[in-house]
Amino acid sequence: KQWYQRRVRVPTLIQRLDNNGVQLSPEEIELVGPENLKYVYKMLGRNLLQNPNMDAGMEGVQQGEWMTCEVNKWYVTDDEPPISRFKIECHVGCDPFPVEAGPATHNVVTSYMEGERTQKVNLSKSWPTIKEVLEHRKIQVRWSVWIAARYDCTSRYSASILYGDGQKIDLADEELPAGRAWKKLEKVVVLEGCRDGRFSYQDRGSDLKFWRVYYGVKILNPSVKISIV
């Protein structure tokens, strides 16, 4: 079994990772542990956010206390049903989606009241041994998103990661002037002290003229990818 793991299983997984654009050095393989590669294959180089552009509309989006919401589903902070602080559209009042942003059919847009959405990520769901790995290693998050304003309205956008007992890492806090261009934001952070493989991604936005329509920030292809360092 050990021979099969080292000589057959591990090289096969390394090749699959390489085919998906994830190249691991021998040092990195030892870092995560060869026995963990089958879990790493499911995660490294892949966006861990499900339904990032809410392409299915508000169906399946939850309301309530986000700390108790399901993993890998959006929870939207809203006064009362139906959800009114977010809408799905296709680059209305701005430039078409940039080619470099990747495949997309819709973007999310916010309203005059601040819209806030949260999605929980639980690495241990697909990586049962992650807690043992994190006794000696850390989670590194590579985050990116594309945002845009309308040609006739200023807007605001912010994003953060929440984990542990109240720890928070701010990823962005942007005020966008009126315009049509898409802007890419990206950042790499380390989740210091995250030992259970659980964290939440949260972003929020609104327009700054408080017009009672969906003229707030436009959000496209938010992405959260991890590595172990």
Backbone as a ProteinNet text record, in pm:
[ID]
protein_1_A
[PRIMARY]
KQWYQRRVRVPTLIQRLDNNGVQLSPEEIELVGPENLKYVYKMLGRNLLQNPNMDAGMEGVQQGEWMTCEVNKWYVTDDEPPISRFKIECHVGCDPFPVEAGPATHNVVTSYMEGERTQKVNLSKSWPTIKEVLEHRKIQVRWSVWIAARYDCTSRYSASILYGDGQKIDLADEELPAGRAWKKLEKVVVLEGCRDGRFSYQDRGSDLKFWRVYYGVKILNPSVKISIV
[TERTIARY]
82.8	0	86.3	191.4	279.6	351	392.7	457.6	362.1	237	136.9	114.3	107.3	83.7	194.6	319.7	434.5	462.2	450.9	495.1	384	259.2	149.2	52.9	-3.8	-107.8	-54.9	57.1	110.7	148.6	225.1	255.8	131.8	29.6	-94.2	-161.6	-169.7	-231.2	-149.7	-15.7	70.1	45.9	30.2	3.3	-131.9	-231.7	-364.3	-359.3	-286.9	-271	-202.2	-97.8	-24.3	-115.2	-199.9	-294.1	-392.9	-417	-508.1	-433.5	-308.1	-231.5	-170.8	-168.8	-109.9	17	130.4	258	317	346.5	400.3	544.3	630.6	769.3	776.6	887.6	902	888.6	939.5	929.6	783.2	705.9	564.8	485.6	522	454.5	477.2	601.8	631.4	562.7	545	481.9	338.4	260.9	121.5	108.6	214.4	210.8	157.1	233	187.4	51.8	24.9	-101.6	-221	-194.6	-303	-328.9	-252.9	-264.5	-403	-469.9	-602.8	-700.8	-677.2	-761.2	-716.2	-585.7	-530.3	-580.1	-587.4	-631.9	-770.8	-855.3	-991	-995	-885.3	-890.4	-791.6	-665.7	-565.5	-592.2	-580.6	-600	-744.6	-837	-979.1	-1049.7	-1146.5	-1225.7	-1316.3	-1301.5	-1380.6	-1518.8	-1544.6	-1677.1	-1771.4	-1883.6	-1984.6	-2079.4	-2120.2	-2214.5	-2168.7	-2044.6	-1988.8	-2068	-2131.9	-2208.7	-2359	-2397.7	-2539.9	-2618.6	-2563.8	-2625	-2767	-2798.6	-2934.1	-3029.9	-2985.8	-3068.9	-3069.2	-3177.5	-3184.5	-3230.4	-3259.7	-3301.3	-3186.9	-3212	-3110.2	-3029.2	-3043.6	-2974.3	-3048.4	-2974.6	-3035.6	-3043.4	-3137.6	-3148.6	-3155.7	-3108.7	-3106	-2969.4	-2935.1	-2805.3	-2700.6	-2603.7	-2510.4	-2421.5	-2399.8	-2314.9	-2374.5	-2505.8	-2570.6	-2609.3	-2571.4	-2612.4	-2527.6	-2572.2	-2504.9	-2371.9	-2282.8	-2154.4	-2175.2	-2096.1	-2094.8	-2227.7	-2302.8	-2420.8	-2416.2	-2463.9	-2464.2	-2570.8	-2533.2	-2629.6	-2628.4	-2745.1	-2757.3	-2822.6	-2755.4	-2812.9	-2918.7	-3040.5	-3149.8	-3253.8	-3329.5	-3428.9	-3537.1	-3592.2	-3700.4	-3711.6	-3768.3	-3789.2	-3887.8	-3881.9	-3780.4	-3648.3	-3540.7	-3410	-3412.9	-3374	-3387.4	-3258.7	-3152.2	-3030.4	-2932	-2963.8	-2882.6	-2972.6	-2914.7	-2985.8	-2886	-2933.1	-2849.4	-2872.6	-2766.5	-2778.1	-2662	-2654.2	-2546.1	-2486.1	-2383	-2308.8	-2397.5	-2493.8	-2581.9	-2515.2	-2501.4	-2444.6	-2294.4	-2227.5	-2081.8	-2027.7	-1896.4	-1835.5	-1872.9	-1867.3	-1884.4	-1778.6	-1801.9	-1707.3	-1571.3	-1461.9	-1328.5	-1300	-1232.4	-1197.3	-1113	-1020.1	-930.3	-1000.6	-1126.9	-1202	-1248.5	-1243.4	-1286.4	-1431.9	-1481.1	-1619.4	-1719.4	-1821.8	-1928.7	-2047.2	-2165.8	-2287.8	-2363.1	-2336.3	-2404.2	-2307.5	-2344.4	-2275.8	-2379.8	-2332.1	-2416.9	-2407.8	-2519.9	-2520	-2594.3	-2548.1	-2609	-2700.8	-2771.6	-2871.9	-2827.1	-2923.4	-2892	-2870.9	-2932.5	-2903.1	-2787.6	-2695.3	-2580	-2623	-2574.8	-2597.6	-2475.1	-2495.9	-2385.9	-2418.8	-2321.9	-2341.8	-2221.5	-2245.3	-2142.8	-2152.3	-2036.7	-2034	-1929.3	-1971.5	-1882.1	-1806.9	-1679.2	-1594.9	-1546.1	-1560.1	-1514.2	-1423.4	-1292.4	-1196.8	-1201.4	-1236.9	-1238.1	-1348.5	-1442.7	-1551	-1496.2	-1395.3	-1333.4	-1193.2	-1139.1	-1002.2	-1006.2	-1041.1	-1062.2	-941	-819.1	-698.3	-644.1	-722.3	-671.1	-631.4	-702	-670.1	-531	-495	-361	-254.8	-282.5	-188.8	-170.1	-280.1	-274.4	-214.7	-181.9	-107.9	32	83	218.8	222.6	113.4	111	-1.4	-7.9	-108.8	-180.2	-301.1	-377.6	-342.2	-305.8	-285.5	-399.7	-461.2	-574.5	-532.2	-559.4	-538.4	-676	-705	-838.1	-833.6	-938.9	-951.7	-1098.5	-1128.5	-1264.8	-1256.1	-1357.2	-1369.4	-1488.1	-1470.5	-1578.9	-1589.8	-1707.7	-1730.2	-1842.1	-1839.9	-1949.2	-2036.3	-2135.8	-2212.6	-2151.1	-2183.8	-2131.6	-2184.6	-2295.1	-2359.4	-2373.8	-2302.4	-2322.9	-2197.8	-2157.7	-2046.1	-2093.8	-2000.2	-2038.8	-1923.8	-1953.3	-1855.1	-1855.3	-1735.6	-1722.1	-1620.3	-1647.6	-1548.6	-1563.4	-1456.5	-1456.8	-1366.4	-1393.8	-1313.6	-1327.9	-1237.3	-1242.9	-1256	-1347.3	-1372.6	-1340.1	-1277	-1246.2	-1217.3	-1209.8	-1174.7	-1273	-1221.5	-1303.4	-1300.3	-1360.3	-1370.5	-1257.2	-1165	-1058.8	-1114.6	-1061.2	-1108.3	-990.5	-986.9	-885.8	-958.2	-930.4	-990.9	-915.4	-989.2	-930.7	-935.4	-1041.5	-1056.6	-1157.9	-1142.4	-1240.4	-1225.5	-1308.1	-1291.2	-1411.7	-1382.9	-1486.2	-1464.4	-1564	-1549.3	-1617.8	-1545.9	-1610.7	-1701.7	-1793.3	-1877.7	-1790.6	-1824.8	-1745.4	-1793.5	-1733.1	-1776.6	-1677.7	-1552.5	-1446	-1452.9	-1415.9	-1401.6	-1261.6	-1254.1	-1127.6	-1106.3	-986.7	-956.4	-889.7	-940.6	-878.7	-825.1	-710.7	-656.1	-564.3	-554.5	-473.4	-442.4	-325.4	-286.8	-269.7	-337.4	-330.4	-310.5	-256.9	-238.7	-332.4	-405.3	-499.1	-425.4	-360.8	-285.2	-378.3	-345.6	-424.3	-548.5	-572.2	-687.4	-648.8	-699.8	-658.6	-763.2	-883.4	-988.6	-1027.8	-964.5	-995.6	-1128.3	-1181.4	-1309.9	-1290	-1349.8	-1350.4	-1468.6	-1498.4	-1610.5	-1562.2	-1613.9	-1585.9	-1706.6	-1680.8	-1790	-1757.7	-1854.8	-1837	-1965.2	-1951.8	-2065.9	-2049.1	-2158.5	-2148.3	-2280.1	-2272.7	-2391.5	-2354.7	-2456.7	-2424.5	-2408.9	-2348.7	-2322	-2409.7	-2508.2	-2605.9	-2741.5	-2751.1	-2870.7	-2995	-2977	-3090.6	-3163.5	-3293.5	-3372.6	-3383	-3268.2	-3259.4	-3129.2	-3096.5	-2975.6	-2860.3	-2811.3	-2700.9	-2572.8	-2569.8	-2452.9	-2340	-2241.6	-2124.2	-2163.4	-2096	-2116.2	-2001.7	-2033.8	-1936.2	-1933.2	-1812.9	-1797.6	-1688.9	-1720.7	-1623.6	-1534.8	-1593.2	-1509.5	-1448.2	-1324.6	-1253.4	-1170.8	-1179.7	-1100.6	-1031.8	-898.7	-819.4	-720.7	-690.8	-602.4	-476.7	-377.2	-260	-218.6	-129.5	-81.9	64.1	95.9	232.4	288
-120.4	0	125.4	127.8	243.6	261	145.9	153.6	213.3	167.2	217.8	367.1	409.2	549.9	637	595.5	676.3	668	548.9	527.1	546.4	529.4	536.6	650	647.3	743.8	887.1	910.2	1046.2	1104.9	1034.1	1090.9	1121	1035.9	1059.6	1188.2	1210.3	1331.6	1454.5	1442.9	1554.6	1592.3	1493	1519.9	1587.8	1543.8	1605.9	1750.9	1777.1	1914.3	1998.9	1944.3	2016.3	2047.1	1953.4	1975	2086.5	2111.2	2218.2	2347.4	2355.4	2477.9	2491.7	2384.7	2387.6	2303.4	2368.5	2297.6	2296.3	2177.5	2161.7	2113.2	2181.9	2137.4	2021.2	1944	1836.4	1886.8	2008.3	2065.7	2091.2	2142.1	2170	2040.8	1936.9	1808.5	1755	1765.7	1722.6	1812.1	1940.7	2036.6	1995.9	1963.3	1925.3	1778	1698.4	1554.8	1479.7	1385.6	1309.5	1243.1	1203.3	1135.4	1229.4	1362	1460.2	1512.4	1463.4	1518	1497.7	1388.6	1365.3	1473.9	1530.5	1641.1	1771.7	1788.7	1909.8	1923.6	1810.3	1811.9	1874.1	1854	1908	2058.1	2114.3	2252.4	2348.2	2308.8	2404.3	2446.3	2575.1	2628	2639.5	2614.8	2621.5	2724.6	2792.2	2888.4	2814	2842.3	2773.4	2834.8	2950.5	3011.2	2945.4	2900.5	2841.3	2950.9	2938.3	3033.7	3177.8	3211.7	3343.7	3461.9	3444.5	3554.6	3539.1	3448.5	3426	3407.2	3326.8	3311.2	3257.7	3187.1	3133.2	3234.3	3360.1	3461.5	3444.4	3481.9	3475.1	3338.9	3247.3	3113.7	3043.2	2993.6	2924.5	3016	3147.6	3242.3	3249.4	3244.8	3236.6	3372.9	3384.9	3501.4	3452.4	3535.6	3497.2	3525.9	3463.8	3481.4	3405.3	3476.7	3410.9	3309.1	3323.5	3228.6	3087.1	3077.9	2947.2	2900.1	2974.7	2935.7	2819.6	2756.4	2640.3	2677.9	2580.2	2600.3	2610	2696.4	2710.8	2757.8	2834.6	2902.3	3047.6	3136.5	3277.6	3305	3383.3	3440.3	3590.9	3650.4	3793	3859.5	3961.9	4042.9	4133.1	4121.3	4198.9	4222.6	4331	4362.6	4256	4219.2	4122.1	4066.6	3946.4	3891.4	3980.6	3986	3920.8	3998.4	3933.2	3997.2	4115	4231.6	4352.1	4432.1	4391.9	4472.1	4424	4312.8	4262.5	4230.9	4239.8	4204.7	4142.1	4056.2	3996.1	4071.5	4110.1	4182.1	4142	4204	4175.9	4307.7	4353.7	4478.6	4593.6	4632.8	4745.2	4875.3	4971.1	5101.2	5102.3	4996.9	4991.1	4915.9	4899.5	4826.7	4678.4	4609.1	4463.4	4397.5	4272.1	4201.2	4188.9	4218.6	4201.7	4054.2	4028.7	3891.1	3828.3	3908.2	3855.3	3823.6	3864.9	3832.3	3687.8	3621.7	3483.2	3470.9	3348.3	3326.1	3385.9	3449.8	3505.7	3539.9	3516.4	3553.6	3664.7	3681.1	3783.2	3842.4	3958.1	4015.2	4046.3	4063.2	4104.9	4256.2	4321.8	4466.8	4498.9	4603.3	4642.9	4763.3	4797.4	4902.8	5022.8	5111	5230.6	5198.3	5090.3	5042.2	4942.5	4947.3	4858.9	4712.9	4639.9	4496.3	4423.9	4323.8	4245.6	4097.5	4021.1	3877.8	3802.7	3683.1	3602.8	3458.8	3395.4	3252.6	3183.9	3077.4	3002.7	2895.5	2878.5	2775.3	2683.7	2554.1	2456.2	2356.5	2375.3	2289.8	2146.1	2128.1	1992.4	1906.6	1969	1893.4	1804	1855.4	1776.1	1729	1780.9	1747	1708.1	1585.4	1545	1564.5	1561.2	1572.2	1714.4	1812.5	1950.6	2002.4	1962.9	2012.4	1967.9	1844.2	1796.2	1873.2	1900.3	1977.6	2117.6	2179.6	2317.4	2330.6	2219.3	2228.1	2282.6	2263.9	2308.6	2405	2414.3	2497.9	2599.7	2686.5	2792.4	2793.9	2849.7	2868.2	3003	3000.2	3124.2	3138.7	3256.4	3282.4	3380.1	3342.1	3431.5	3475.3	3603.3	3656.7	3751.6	3749.9	3846.1	3869.4	3982.6	4016.4	4129	4141.1	4253.6	4338.1	4469.5	4558.7	4675.1	4734.5	4850	4935.3	5062.9	5153.2	5172.5	5255.7	5298.9	5427.8	5458	5579.7	5707.3	5694.8	5814.4	5809.9	5718.6	5706.9	5654.1	5718.9	5668.8	5554.7	5470.3	5355.8	5315.2	5222.9	5177.9	5025.3	4968	4822.9	4789.4	4683.9	4634.5	4483.4	4418.7	4273.1	4234.3	4121	4076.4	3925.6	3870.4	3729.7	3723.8	3640.1	3624.1	3480.5	3463	3326.8	3327.2	3206.3	3192.9	3261.5	3315.6	3381.6	3532.3	3575.1	3717.8	3778.2	3695.3	3750.3	3795.6	3906.6	3963.7	4020	3990	4045.7	4125.6	4254.6	4338.9	4320.6	4290.5	4269.4	4394.9	4473.2	4591.9	4686.2	4814.4	4917.4	5027.3	5021.3	5105.6	5196.3	5320.7	5414.2	5438.3	5404.3	5411.1	5536	5617.6	5729.9	5680.7	5765.3	5727.3	5694.2	5586.4	5544.5	5410.5	5365.2	5241.4	5125.9	5156	5055.1	4956.8	4831.6	4730	4739.9	4711.8	4718.3	4587.5	4531.7	4407.7	4439.4	4376.8	4384.4	4246.2	4240.2	4110.8	4129.8	4024.4	4030.6	3888.2	3872.3	3744.4	3764.8	3683.3	3696.5	3558.8	3556.9	3433.9	3437.5	3329	3321.4	3273.6	3367	3335.3	3281.9	3165.7	3110.8	3035.1	3018.5	2939.9	2792.9	2719.4	2580.9	2477.7	2522.5	2425.6	2422.4	2506.6	2505.7	2570	2650.3	2716.2	2868	2929.5	3075.1	3118.6	3247.3	3301.1	3417.3	3423.3	3535.1	3627.9	3756.6	3853.4	3973.3	4017.3	4143.6	4224.3	4353.8	4443.7	4565.3	4634	4752.7	4826.6	4948	5031.2	5143.4	5217	5339.9	5451.9	5561.8	5672.2	5793.6	5777.4	5885.2	5848.2	5722.3	5674.5	5685.8	5655.9	5648.9	5517.4	5519.6	5401	5303.3	5270.1	5173.4	5096.4	5007.2	4925.6	4991.7	5100.9	5177	5162	5062.4	5042.1	4970.3	4929	4863.4	4732.6	4703.3	4578.5	4483.7	4359.7	4261.3	4143.2	4106.4	4001.4	3902.9	3775.4	3666.5	3679.4	3696.8	3689.8	3550.6	3544.7	3416	3405.1	3290.9	3260.5	3127.1	3131	3010	2997.1	2875.2	2856	2777.8	2794.8	2708.5	2690.8	2597.4	2570.9	2614.2	2698.3	2751.4	2721.9
0	0	0	81.5	84.4	-49.4	-110	-240.3	-344	-343.1	-437.9	-416.6	-289.9	-257.8	-314.5	-294.8	-335.1	-485	-542.5	-680.5	-783.3	-742.7	-838.9	-807	-686.4	-650.5	-649.1	-581.2	-568.9	-704.7	-790.8	-923.6	-1006.6	-994.9	-1069.5	-1024.8	-893.4	-840.5	-876.6	-872.2	-910.1	-1055.8	-1141.8	-1283.2	-1300.5	-1225.5	-1234.8	-1187.3	-1080.3	-1033	-1138.2	-1198.6	-1301.7	-1420.5	-1456.7	-1566.7	-1536.6	-1408.1	-1365.8	-1331.7	-1369.9	-1349.1	-1212.1	-1131.8	-997.7	-998.8	-988.9	-990.5	-849.3	-799.9	-665.5	-673.5	-599.8	-589.6	-490.9	-491.1	-391.5	-248.2	-223.7	-89.2	-51.9	-149.3	-121.7	-101.7	-173.7	-156.4	-15.4	31.6	168.2	270.2	232.7	322.7	354.5	252.7	276.2	309.3	279.6	306.1	185.9	132.3	15.3	37.5	160.8	190.8	179.7	175	168.1	27.4	-69.9	-204.9	-265.5	-228.2	-284.7	-240.1	-119.8	-74.5	-138.5	-148.4	-208.5	-352	-423	-561.7	-575.3	-474.9	-480.2	-454.1	-402.8	-353.6	-418.2	-427.4	-473.3	-616.9	-640.9	-774.8	-817.2	-724.9	-757.6	-670.3	-729.6	-654.2	-557.1	-427.8	-325.5	-305.6	-366.9	-357	-456.7	-408.5	-495.4	-545.4	-672.4	-730.7	-708.8	-747.4	-713.8	-769.1	-885.7	-945.2	-925.4	-835.2	-806.9	-936.6	-1028.1	-1159.8	-1153.8	-1047.5	-1033.6	-972.1	-962.6	-898.5	-747.6	-684.6	-538.8	-488.7	-580.8	-538.8	-466.3	-350.5	-272.3	-182.4	-198.9	-111.7	20.3	130.9	262.5	330.1	421.1	508.3	652.2	742.8	883.2	942.2	1051.2	1115.9	1036.6	976.3	883.7	952.6	1083.4	1154.5	1153.8	1134.6	1136	996.2	893.8	759	708.9	601.7	546.7	481	472.9	406.8	255.7	191.2	45.3	-13	65.1	13.7	59.1	-26.5	10.2	115.5	214.4	307.9	285.3	268.3	243.6	363.3	415.9	522.7	462.2	504.9	448.3	555.7	540.6	641.7	650.1	536.1	532.4	390.7	377.7	243.4	166.1	32.7	-50.2	-47.6	-87.5	-89.6	-186.3	-138.8	-220.9	-235.8	-167	-172.8	-278.7	-343.8	-453.7	-572	-690.4	-811.9	-909.1	-996.7	-1099.4	-1230.1	-1298.1	-1424.2	-1515.7	-1631.3	-1726.5	-1774.1	-1703.6	-1729.3	-1779.9	-1696.7	-1728.3	-1685	-1775.4	-1741	-1724.7	-1773.7	-1764.3	-1885.4	-1893.1	-2003.3	-1998.3	-2113.6	-2112.9	-2025.8	-1987.3	-1901.7	-1970.8	-1899.5	-1958.4	-1987.5	-2096.7	-2132.3	-2022.8	-1966.3	-1863.9	-1732.4	-1718.4	-1596.4	-1596.2	-1711.5	-1718.7	-1757.6	-1773.1	-1816.6	-1718.4	-1771.3	-1687.4	-1775.5	-1725	-1796.1	-1723.4	-1593.5	-1513.6	-1412.3	-1360.5	-1244.5	-1137.8	-1015.5	-903.8	-892.1	-863.1	-842.9	-713.1	-644.4	-517.3	-535.6	-429.7	-433.8	-351.4	-319.3	-241.7	-94.2	-45.4	89.3	78.3	173.5	164.9	163.2	64.3	57.9	109.1	190.8	246.3	228.7	177.4	159.8	215.6	263.8	330.1	281.7	262	230	316.8	384.2	471.9	394.1	428.1	368.3	479.8	459.5	558.3	488.2	501.2	431.9	481.8	608	664.5	604.3	537.2	473.5	363.1	288.8	182.5	217.9	328.3	369	516.8	548.9	688.9	778.9	721	804.1	811.7	767.1	760.8	899.2	1004	1138.1	1181.4	1148.2	1181.4	1103.1	976	893.7	950.3	996.8	1044.6	1184.6	1246.3	1371.9	1347.6	1224.6	1191.8	1074.2	998.9	878.7	887.4	785.2	782.3	648.1	648.6	525.5	464.1	338.2	263.2	163.6	160.9	72.8	-36.3	-159.9	-274.2	-323.2	-305.1	-334.1	-453	-532.6	-641.8	-672.3	-733.7	-775.1	-877.7	-961.2	-1053.8	-1010.5	-1007.4	-967.3	-1066.4	-1070.8	-1158.1	-1100.4	-1134.8	-1100.9	-1225.3	-1215.7	-1333	-1387.4	-1511.4	-1573.4	-1507.5	-1430.7	-1375	-1222.8	-1154.3	-1009.5	-940.1	-833.6	-752.7	-664	-622.3	-539.5	-448.1	-359.2	-260.9	-253.7	-229.9	-219.4	-111.1	-35.8	60.6	72.7	118.1	133.6	249.4	310.5	424.6	442	522.1	561.7	713.1	760.6	903.3	941.9	1057.4	1102.3	1252	1307	1448.2	1540	1647.2	1747.9	1726	1615.3	1588.1	1507.6	1455.1	1371.5	1237.5	1187.8	1062.1	984	853.9	764.8	657.5	650	547.3	415.9	311.4	179.9	93.4	109	25.1	86.7	57.2	92.4	-12.4	-116.2	-234.2	-254.8	-290.7	-335.4	-484.1	-564.5	-709	-764.3	-840.8	-907.6	-1019.8	-1063.6	-1176.1	-1296.8	-1366.2	-1481.1	-1532	-1640.4	-1703.4	-1688.6	-1652.8	-1657.9	-1541.1	-1570.5	-1467.1	-1406.2	-1277	-1204.3	-1128.5	-1139.9	-1066.8	-934.2	-828.9	-697.2	-663.1	-599.6	-558	-438.2	-359.2	-238.8	-192.2	-130.3	-71.3	78.9	159	304.5	366.9	487.2	563.7	684.1	704.9	816.8	941.3	1008.2	1129	1237.5	1291.8	1401.9	1360.7	1229.4	1184.4	1189.1	1288.2	1311.4	1271.9	1237	1207.3	1060.1	977.7	835	799.9	889.5	864.9	857.9	757.8	749.1	663.7	665.5	588.6	503	381.5	291.9	291.1	297.7	306.9	219.1	137.1	66.2	73.6	46.8	63.6	-26.9	-54.8	-138.1	-148.3	-203.8	-224.9	-319.9	-367.1	-438.7	-336.9	-378.2	-285.1	-312.7	-399.1	-421.7	-363.2	-317.2	-249.8	-337.9	-467.4	-557.5	-534.1	-539.4	-504.5	-622.6	-676.8	-785.9	-768.2	-860.7	-848.9	-924	-862.8	-921.5	-839.3	-751	-665.4	-736.6	-658.8	-715.9	-784.2	-894.7	-968	-932.2	-901.7	-853	-949.5	-994.2	-1093.8	-1052.7	-1058.6	-1039.9	-915.6	-796.1	-676.2	-664	-622.6	-618.4	-490.5	-425.6	-306.6	-330.4	-341.9	-361.5	-246.6	-207.7	-92.4	-128.1	-44.3	-44.4	101.5	126.6	261.5	270.4	368.5	380.6	519.4
[MASK]
+++++++++++++++++++++++++++++++++++++++++++++++++++++++++++++++++++++++++++++++++++++++++++++++++++++++++++++++++++++++++++++++++++++++++++++++++++++++++++++++++++++++++++++++++++++++++++++++++++++++++++++++++++++++++++++++++++++

